[in-house]
Amino acid sequence: MFFRRIVTALLGRLRRCGFSLLPALVLVGVFCSPVWPAAADELPDEQSMRAAMLFNFLKFTEFPPSGVDKSRVIQVCIGVRDERQAATFVALSGRKVAGRELRVVDFALRSGDCQLLYVDSRPRWNALATHPALRNALTISAYDGFAEENGMIEIARQDDGIRFDINLAQAQRAGFHFSPQMLRLARKVYE
């Protein structure tokens, strides 16, 4: 309320001094806005980037008919030790992709099958890879060599940022189809 009165008074004075309303609003917006360009230390962390990539992968992936249940929910199972990474994935819960709501759960606490699995390490992948709950799951990880070890999407760090590799042969065997745009953006596609 107080801020509104100040802005109204400032705009009135600027108009009386010959300023038009649009430039005055721009000036007020620039100087009163709490949002300034992000500094280098405010860039998204690696965990947030992984969660954003996972979300975008879902938007550009067509699931096999047997892979998504009729409840209109995509169950994203995570097998991670890093609490910050888990929190960034859990923050995706409730968001929608192609009309389906995401439900992010720890793999150990899931109910039913997973439509997507994210694991953080080779030992965890080796322990879960043949689990029946993953028979129709898109698999994603960020450990080096995941796509070569029958994982479907590997998120990889590179000097100039974060990239991803796709094991297209494995994904197609499971009935997944990726958009051509996603395949073009991949660093490597294993066929």
C-alpha positions in Angstrom: 0.0 0.0 0.0 2.8 2.4 1.0 4.8 1.5 -2.2 1.7 2.1 -4.3 1.2 5.7 -3.0 4.9 6.5 -3.6 4.7 5.2 -7.2 1.5 7.1 -7.9 2.9 10.3 -6.5 6.1 9.8 -8.5 4.2 9.2 -11.7 2.1 12.3 -11.1 5.1 14.5 -10.7 6.8 13.0 -13.8 3.7 13.7 -15.8 3.5 17.3 -14.6 7.1 17.8 -15.6 6.4 16.8 -19.2 7.3 13.1 -19.1 5.0 10.8 -20.9 3.5 7.9 -18.9 5.3 5.0 -20.7 8.9 6.2 -20.2 8.0 7.1 -16.6 6.7 3.6 -16.0 9.9 2.1 -17.5 12.1 4.3 -15.2 10.1 3.3 -12.2 10.2 -0.4 -13.2 14.0 -0.3 -13.7 14.8 1.4 -10.5 12.2 -0.1 -8.2 12.4 -3.7 -9.5 14.0 -6.2 -7.1 15.1 -8.3 -10.1 18.5 -7.5 -11.5 20.5 -9.5 -14.0 21.9 -12.7 -12.5 25.5 -12.6 -11.3 27.7 -15.5 -12.0 27.2 -16.9 -8.5 23.4 -16.9 -9.1 23.5 -19.3 -12.0 21.6 -22.6 -11.6 23.6 -25.3 -9.9 24.3 -28.7 -11.5 21.5 -30.4 -9.6 18.9 -27.9 -10.9 20.3 -28.3 -14.4 19.8 -32.1 -14.2 16.2 -31.6 -13.0 15.5 -29.2 -15.8 17.0 -31.5 -18.3 14.9 -34.5 -17.0 11.8 -32.4 -17.3 12.7 -31.4 -20.9 13.5 -35.0 -21.8 10.0 -35.9 -20.8 8.5 -33.2 -23.1 10.4 -34.6 -26.1 9.9 -38.3 -25.5 7.0 -40.5 -26.6 6.4 -43.3 -24.2 5.3 -46.8 -25.3 1.6 -47.4 -24.8 2.2 -49.9 -22.0 4.6 -47.5 -20.3 2.1 -44.9 -19.1 -0.8 -46.0 -16.9 -4.4 -44.7 -17.3 -4.2 -42.5 -14.2 -2.6 -39.7 -16.2 0.4 -39.7 -13.9 4.1 -40.2 -14.8 5.8 -41.8 -11.8 9.4 -40.5 -11.7 11.5 -42.8 -9.5 14.8 -41.5 -8.2 17.7 -43.4 -6.7 20.0 -40.7 -5.4 22.1 -40.2 -2.3 22.6 -36.4 -2.6 19.7 -34.8 -0.7 20.0 -31.5 -2.8 19.6 -33.5 -6.0 16.6 -35.4 -4.6 15.0 -32.1 -3.6 15.4 -30.6 -7.0 13.7 -33.6 -8.6 10.9 -33.7 -5.9 10.3 -30.0 -6.8 9.1 -31.2 -10.2 6.2 -33.1 -8.6 2.8 -31.7 -9.7 4.1 -30.2 -12.9 2.5 -31.6 -16.1 4.0 -33.0 -19.3 1.6 -33.7 -22.1 -1.4 -33.5 -19.7 0.2 -36.0 -17.3 1.1 -35.0 -13.8 4.6 -35.8 -12.5 4.9 -37.7 -9.2 8.5 -37.9 -8.0 9.3 -40.6 -5.5 12.2 -42.4 -4.0 12.6 -45.7 -5.8 12.4 -47.6 -2.5 9.1 -45.9 -1.6 7.3 -46.2 -5.0 4.0 -47.8 -5.5 3.8 -49.7 -8.8 5.9 -49.3 -11.9 8.2 -46.4 -12.7 7.8 -44.6 -16.0 11.2 -42.9 -15.5 14.2 -43.8 -13.3 17.0 -41.4 -12.5 20.0 -43.0 -10.7 23.1 -41.3 -9.5 25.8 -44.0 -9.7 26.9 -47.2 -11.4 26.5 -49.4 -8.3 22.9 -48.2 -7.9 22.2 -48.7 -11.7 23.7 -52.2 -11.5 21.4 -53.0 -8.5 18.2 -51.7 -10.1 18.7 -52.3 -13.9 16.8 -55.6 -14.0 14.1 -54.7 -11.5 10.5 -55.6 -12.7 9.2 -52.1 -11.8 11.5 -50.7 -14.5 10.4 -52.8 -17.5 8.8 -49.8 -19.2 10.9 -47.0 -17.7 12.9 -44.3 -19.4 16.3 -44.5 -17.7 18.5 -41.4 -17.0 21.8 -40.9 -15.1 24.7 -38.5 -15.0 27.5 -41.0 -14.3 30.1 -41.5 -17.0 29.4 -44.4 -19.3 25.7 -44.8 -18.4 24.5 -44.8 -22.1 27.1 -47.4 -23.0 25.9 -49.6 -20.2 22.3 -49.9 -21.5 21.0 -46.7 -19.9 18.9 -44.6 -22.2 20.0 -41.0 -21.5 23.3 -39.9 -20.0 23.7 -36.4 -18.8 27.3 -35.4 -19.3 29.5 -32.5 -18.1 31.5 -30.8 -20.8 33.8 -27.8 -20.7 31.2 -25.5 -22.2 28.3 -26.8 -20.1 26.1 -29.8 -19.7 25.3 -32.2 -22.7 23.6 -35.5 -23.0 24.1 -38.8 -24.8 21.3 -41.1 -26.0 21.4 -44.9 -26.3 18.8 -44.9 -29.1 19.0 -48.7 -29.6 18.1 -49.4 -26.0 15.4 -46.8 -25.9 13.8 -48.2 -29.1 13.9 -51.8 -27.8 11.9 -50.5 -24.8 9.4 -48.7 -27.1 10.5 -45.1 -26.6 10.7 -42.6 -29.4 12.6 -39.3 -29.1 11.8 -36.2 -31.1 14.2 -35.3 -34.0 15.0 -32.1 -32.2 16.2 -34.0 -29.1 18.3 -36.3 -31.2 19.9 -33.4 -33.0 20.9 -31.8 -29.7 22.5 -34.9 -28.3 26.3 -35.0 -28.1 26.3 -38.7 -29.0 23.6 -41.1 -30.2 24.4 -44.8 -29.8 22.5 -46.8 -32.4 
